[in-house]
Amino acid sequence: HCPPRMLPYPHHFVTPNNIVIDLRLHNNDLQTRLSSIISTLLRESTPKNWFNTTKRRLINQYKNEQNESGLSKEEVAKRVQNQLNIEYVERAFETIENSNKIEELSPGLGRLLVSHARSILTMKSVVQNLNDDLEKHLK
């Protein structure tokens, strides 16, 4: 004799002040299905030569700026890598937000996922900038 199957936990709540709280990203079943969908989407939507082509374009762009502004090679490399990351992330976010598979899995989930990722990237950027400023100050 087995115990009755538990119902899934609710992942949407509304506070007494009518603030909607969406905790779908903490649903393990959804996370598992979502990760395979996203990896397939990103693999299919990114051409094999995208990284090399984009990196070459950025290097040429920053080399021109380097000549004008006197940036060091290290600074150019750092800017190229940073811009490459930004462009890839924006492509990935657009793919995720426009995915019918993710929308079918749970309406609005792509938008929620991208918003969550953007907030994490913003926080990491702020921390990095604070650390960089602190390092400069301590030198």
N, C-alpha and C positions, 0 to 999 in steps of 0.2 A: 504494500500500500504506500503510494508516493504522496508527499505533501502537494497541495495545489500549486500550480505554476504562478509565480509572482507576476503582477502586472508591471509594465515598465514604469520607471520613475518619471514624474512630470518634469519637463524641462522649460516650461514657460510659466512665469508668474507675473502677477500684477500687484504692485504694492498698494496700500491704502490711498496713496497720493496719485494713483493711476499711472505709475511708472512701470513700463514693461521690462521684465528681466528675462532674457533669453539665454538659457544655459545649455543649448544643444551642443555646443562645442565640448561639453564635458560628458557627453553620452558616448560611452566606449564603443557600442555597436556602430554608431554613426561615424565615429572616428576611424574605425577599421575600414568600413566601406568607402569613406571619403578619401582616405590616403591612397587606396589603389586607383580610384577614379582620377585623383589629381596627378599622380605620377604618370598615368597613361596620357592624360590631357597635355601635360607639359612636354612629354616626350614627343607626342604627335604634332604639337603646335610650334615647336622650335626646330627650324631647319638645322641640319647637321653643321653647316658652315656658319651659322649665325654668330657664334662667339668670336671666331677668328676674323670674320668680315667686320663685325662691329668694333672689335679691338683695334684692327688696322685703321679703321676710319677715325676712331678716337685718338689714336697715337698721332696720326697726321694732323688732326685738328689741334691737339695740344702742343705738338712740335712747333706749329706756326705761332701759337700763343707764347710758347717758351722763348722763341726768338724775340718777340715783342716785349715780353714782360720780364725776361731774365729768370725764369723758374729753373730750379735744379732738376736733374734727371730723376732724382728720387721723388720730388714733388710732382713731376709730370706722371710718373708711374703710379703714384698714389691717386692722382686725379683720374687717370684713365681707369684704374680698377674700380674706383668709387662710382664713376659714371656708368661703367659696364654693369655693375651690380644694380644701379638704379634702373637702367633701361631694361634689364632682364626681369627685375621685380615688377615693373609696370606691365610688361608683356604678360607675365604670369598672372598678375591680378586681373587684367582684362580677360584673359582666357577663363579664369575661375569664375568671374562675375557673369560672363556670358554663356556659361556651360549649361546646356539643357539637362545633362545627366545629373549635375548637382542640384539643379532646380527640381527635377523629378524626385530626387532623394528626399529633399525637404525644402519647400518653397522659401526663398530668401536666404538660404544657407550660404550661397556663394558671396553675397553681399556682407553677411555677418562675418564670414571667414576673412575676407579682405579687410574689413574694418578692424578686426582683431589684430591681424598681422600688421596693418599700418600703425596701430597704436603701439605695438611692441617695437617696431622699427623706429618710431619717433622717440620712445623712451630710451632705446639704446643709443640713438644719435645724441640725445641730450647728455647722457652719461659720458659718452666719448668726448664730446665737446668740453664738458667740465673737466675731465681728466687731462685733455690736451692743454686747456688753459692753466690748470694747476701745475702741470709739468713745466710750461713756459715760465710761470711765476717762480717756481722753485729753482730754476737754472741760474 
